[in-house]
Amino acid sequence: MGFADRLKKGLSRSREALNEIFYFGGEVDEDFWEDLEDTLVMGDLGAEVAMNVTDDLREQAARENLRTDRQLRRALSERLAAEFCPVGRDPFDDLPSCVLFVGINGAGKTTTVGKLANDARERSIPVVIGGADTFRAAAIEQLDVWAERAGVRLVTRDRGADPASVCYDVLEAAERDGSELVLIDTAGRLHTSSDLMRELAKVVSVTRRRSPMPVSVVLVIDATTGQNGLSQAKEFDDALDLDGVIVTKLDGTAKGGIAVAISHTLQLPILRIGVGESIEDFQRFDAQAFCRALVGEE
Ligand SMILES: Nc1nc2c(ncn2[C@@H]2O[C@H](COP(=O)(O)OP(=O)(O)OP(=O)(O)O)[C@@H](O)[C@H]2O)c(=O)[nH]1
């Protein structure tokens, strides 16, 4: 299955919900707009975005006399795409660059680091991985498997070591080897655990101070988390001042709207998306293509 099909399949829940209201058979009446707003809220877009988008679309439909399913879907997908914060500096393209990956347990950080390392190597970018998840021995082993798969060097320390020291080590190794991209995996943690968030803030500030390259902090978020994803992202942003977001598991049962809610509310760009477990299952984010898949516009 191609990338676009995977994304379409993954976002089918949102699309099916929209299909129900788009089969209105004629009148675009008050019920239609109410149902649209409810459906967008249910699709994890959040109340604020759902209301703004519905109000704008309603005005546009009246102004431009949009009536058909096709016209309305197109206008909706364009309006939703406009909600995304545009990408300014892309930390995986604008080199040299050091990126720290943060997020809750199981969000897909390690997998994402593996995919990005592989992508960089394929583009002949000298890249090194830092394994700063020294909390779990299995995490280091897992990252090692990804590093090997991608054919990229891993710098880490034994379980229990200070994660900030791994950041020092990997930056030193990058300087020595001439690596232009440094990808650092950190231990997963709940955004509600203030001790662990403080520890992570220290890792970030040490890395920012030590790094001769620009440092970006990227939140990896599992799209299937739903609306809780927005509060997660808010907490991480408050504590670490995020630079961007990667949304994973969009091939699963995600509703997808959380990507819109986070990007708009926190004004953070979506840098990449994950659509599967294997090394090539990820993509640059294209807001238009994403919204077409979300809305079911042909
Ligand atoms: N379907 C799907 N699964 C994914 C994707 N990205 C990651 N996964 C799976 O999600 C699970 C967790 O991924 P990890 O990369 O280990 O997550 P992590 O954030 O590093 O987890 P911790 O080390 O516990 O913090 C694994 O089973 C991955 O295969 C994706 O885009 N799609």
The ligand as a Gaussian input file, in Angstrom:
#p B3LYP/6-31G(d) Opt

LIG

0 1
 N        1.379000       1.712000      13.285000
 C        2.406000       2.473000      13.652000
 N        3.160000       2.106000      14.684000
 C        4.195000       2.894000      15.043000
 C        4.511000       4.091000      14.355000
 N        5.583000       4.654000      14.967000
 C        5.921000       3.833000      15.992000
 N        5.089000       2.767000      16.049000
 C        5.076000       1.653000      17.018000
 O        4.822000       2.167000      18.322000
 C        5.477000       1.395000      19.314000
 C        6.279000       2.308000      20.229000
 O        7.301000       2.904000      19.453000
 P        8.679000       3.380000      20.080000
 O        9.454000       4.003000      18.975000
 O        9.332000       2.303000      20.859000
 O        8.174000       4.492000      21.084000
 P        9.014000       5.373000      22.119000
 O        8.345000       6.695000      22.118000
 O       10.450000       5.363000      21.789000
 O        8.745000       4.614000      23.488000
 P        9.531000       4.721000      24.915000
 O       10.920000       4.282000      24.659000
 O        8.750000       3.817000      25.813000
 O        9.425000       6.124000      25.351000
 C        6.317000       0.368000      18.560000
 O        5.621000      -0.865000      18.546000
 C        6.404000       0.958000      17.142000
 O        6.564000      -0.040000      16.160000
 C        3.663000       4.470000      13.233000
 O        3.817000       5.518000      12.560000
 N        2.649000       3.608000      12.931000

